[in-house]
Amino acid sequence: MPSKVSDISTSENNPGLIIPPTDWYLSLAAAGLRNSCVHGPARYWLQVEGSFTRALQKQCISSFHVEVQREGFATPTLEEARRLQIPMRQRAWIREVRLCGDGTPWALARTVIPLSCLTGKGRRLLHLGNKPLGAYLFSNQSWHRGPLETGLCHHQDHRTSTSDMPEIARRSLFSSKNNALLVGEYLLPVLYR
């Protein structure tokens, strides 16, 4: 069962899931100037059109599953609040998951859902469980994805091996009427190396 935490952006309570601080760029080219890794095999995953989860499912030989690591009401980072244009200290529903193919974690995902999205039919977002968020968003015609941003992750603890930590990421805003939520997908090196 996922834990409900007051500050979900830290990894202290769950060292198995590490969403690192990330610098976001409006284009793949801008991120590529700082890290050439985005132009290699990872490029495909950073630019996948449609559902990222569906693309991962197509790569699986036998199975795909979502492991919910943490979800609950928490305060988004300052950068996330600015991107969503919500007040700095306003809590949101934050969901962090592992996306696993054939029993191996391939990516991490962090979704920030402002309170305004959680009314009416949006209440379903509180009860996704192990269902992929993409299945909900891409099957609902009222949600539209904005442009993809490319992220370069940085790790403060250099003692930790980066082989199981994301180095690059992608994210986008999904909008429906006057609401928006933020979905970030963090690629683990095993996916593209």
For each residue, the residues with C-beta under 8 A, 3 or more apart:
1:
2: 68 69 70 71 72
3: 13 14 70 72
4: 70 71 72 73
5: 8 13 70 72 74
6: 74 75
7: 10 74 75
8: 5 70 71 72 74 94 96
9: 19 74 75 76 77 94
10: 7 13
11: 14 15 17 18 19
12: 15
13: 3 5 10 70
14: 3 11 17 69 70
15: 11 12 18
16: 69
17: 11 14 69 70 96 98 108
18: 11 15 108 160 165 166
19: 9 11 96 108 110 166 184 186
20: 153 154 155 156 165 166 186
21: 153 154 156
22: 151 152 153 154 169 184 186
23: 34 151 152 154
24: 79 83 149 150 151 171
25: 28 30 31 34 149 150 151 152
26: 30 147 149
27: 30 31 150
28: 25 31 32 38 39 43 46 47 150
29: 32 33
30: 25 26 27 33 34 150
31: 25 27 28 34 35 38 150 151 152 168
32: 28 29 35 36 38 39 150
33: 29 30
34: 23 25 30 31 152
35: 31 32 38 152 167 168
36: 32 39 40
37: 40 42 167 168
38: 28 31 32 35 42 43 46 150 152 168
39: 28 32 36 43
40: 36 37 43 192
41: 44 192 193
42: 37 38 45 46 168 187 191 192
43: 28 38 39 40 46 47
44: 41 47 48 192
45: 42 48 52 55 107 170 187 191 192
46: 28 38 42 43 148 150 168 170 187
47: 28 43 44 148
48: 44 45 52 55
49:
50: 54 55 138
51: 54 55 132 134 135 137 138
52: 45 48 55 56 99 107 134 170 185
53: 56 57 64 66 99 132 133 134 135
54: 50 51 57 58 134 138
55: 45 48 50 51 52 58 59
56: 52 53 59 60 64 99 101 106 107
57: 53 54 60 64 101
58: 54 55
59: 55 56 101 106
60: 56 57 63 64 101 102
61: 102
62: 102
63: 60 101 102 103
64: 53 56 57 60 99 100 101 102
65: 100 130
66: 53 97 98 99 100 130 131 132
67: 97 98 100 105 130
68: 2 71 95 96 97 129 130
69: 2 14 16 17 96 97 98
70: 2 3 4 5 8 13 14 17 94 95 96
71: 2 4 8 68 93 94 95 96
72: 2 3 4 5 8 93 94
73: 4 91 92 93 94
74: 5 6 7 8 9 91 92 94
75: 6 7 9 89 90 91 92
76: 9 80 81 84 86 90 92 94 112 182
77: 9 80 81
78: 81 82 88
79: 24 82 83
80: 76 77 83 84 112 182
81: 76 77 78 84 86 87 88 90
82: 78 79 85
83: 24 79 80 173 182
84: 76 80 81 92 112 114 173 180 181 182
85: 82 180
86: 76 81 90 92 114
87: 81 90
88: 78 81
89: 75
90: 75 76 81 86 87 114 115
91: 73 74 75 115
92: 73 74 75 76 84 86 112 113 114 115
93: 71 72 73 112 113 115 117 118 125 126
94: 8 9 70 71 72 73 74 76 110 111 112 113
95: 68 70 71 109 110 111 113 128 133
96: 8 17 19 68 69 70 71 108 109 110 111
97: 66 67 68 69 108 109
98: 17 66 67 69 105 107 108 109
99: 52 53 56 64 66 105 106 107 108 109 132 185
100: 64 65 66 67 103 104 105 106
101: 56 57 59 60 63 64 104 106
102: 60 61 62 63 64
103: 63 100
104: 100 101 190
105: 67 98 99 100 108 164 188 190
106: 56 59 99 100 101 187 188 190 191
107: 45 52 56 98 99 166 185 186 187 188 191
108: 17 18 19 96 97 98 99 105 166 185 186 188
109: 95 96 97 98 99 133 183 184 185 186
110: 19 94 95 96 183 184 186
111: 94 95 96 133 181 182 183 184
112: 76 80 84 92 93 94 181 182
113: 92 93 94 95 117 118 122 125 181
114: 84 86 90 92 117 118 179 180 181
115: 90 91 92 93 118
116: 119 178 179
117: 93 113 114 122 125 176 179 180 181
118: 93 113 114 115 122 123 125 126
119: 116 122 123
120: 123
121: 124
122: 113 117 118 119 125 179
123: 118 119 120 126 127
124: 121 127 128 136
125: 93 113 117 118 122 128 133 136 181
126: 93 118 123
127: 123 124
128: 95 124 125 131 132 133 136
129: 68
130: 65 66 67 68
131: 66 128 135 136
132: 51 53 66 99 128 135 136
133: 53 95 109 111 125 128 136 137 183
134: 51 52 53 54 137 138
135: 51 53 131 132 138 139
136: 124 125 128 131 132 133 139 140
137: 51 133 134 140 143 145 174 183
138: 50 51 54 134 135 143
139: 135 136
140: 136 137 143 176
141:
142: 176 177
143: 137 138 140 174 175 176
144: 174 175 176
145: 137 148 172 173 174
146: 172 173 174 175
147: 26 172
148: 46 47 145 170 171 172
149: 24 25 26 170 171 172
150: 24 25 27 28 30 31 32 38 46 168 169 170
151: 22 23 24 25 31 168 169 170 171 184 186
152: 22 23 25 31 34 35 38 167 168 169
153: 20 21 22 165 166 167 168 169 186
154: 20 21 22 23
155: 20 158 160 162 165
156: 20 21
157: 160
158: 155
159:
160: 18 155 157 165
161: 164 165
162: 155 165 167 189
163: 189
164: 105 161 188 189 190
165: 18 20 153 155 160 161 162 188
166: 18 19 20 107 108 153 169 186 187 188 189
167: 35 37 152 153 162 187 189
168: 31 35 37 38 42 46 150 151 152 153 186 187
169: 22 150 151 152 153 166 184 185 186 187
170: 45 46 52 148 149 150 151 184 185 187
171: 24 148 149 151 182 183 184 185
172: 145 146 147 148 149 182 183
173: 83 84 145 146 180 181 182 183
174: 137 143 144 145 146 180 181 182 183
175: 143 144 146 179 180
176: 117 140 142 143 144 179 180
177: 142
178: 116
179: 114 116 117 122 175 176
180: 84 85 114 117 173 174 175 176
181: 84 111 112 113 114 117 125 173 174
182: 76 80 83 84 111 112 171 172 173 174
183: 109 110 111 133 137 171 172 173 174
184: 19 22 109 110 111 151 169 170 171
185: 52 99 107 108 109 169 170 171
186: 19 20 22 107 108 109 110 151 153 166 168 169
187: 42 45 46 106 107 166 167 168 169 170 191 192
188: 105 106 107 108 164 165 166 191
189: 162 163 164 166 167 192 193
190: 104 105 106 164 193
191: 42 45 106 107 187 188
192: 40 41 42 44 45 187 189
193: 41 189 190
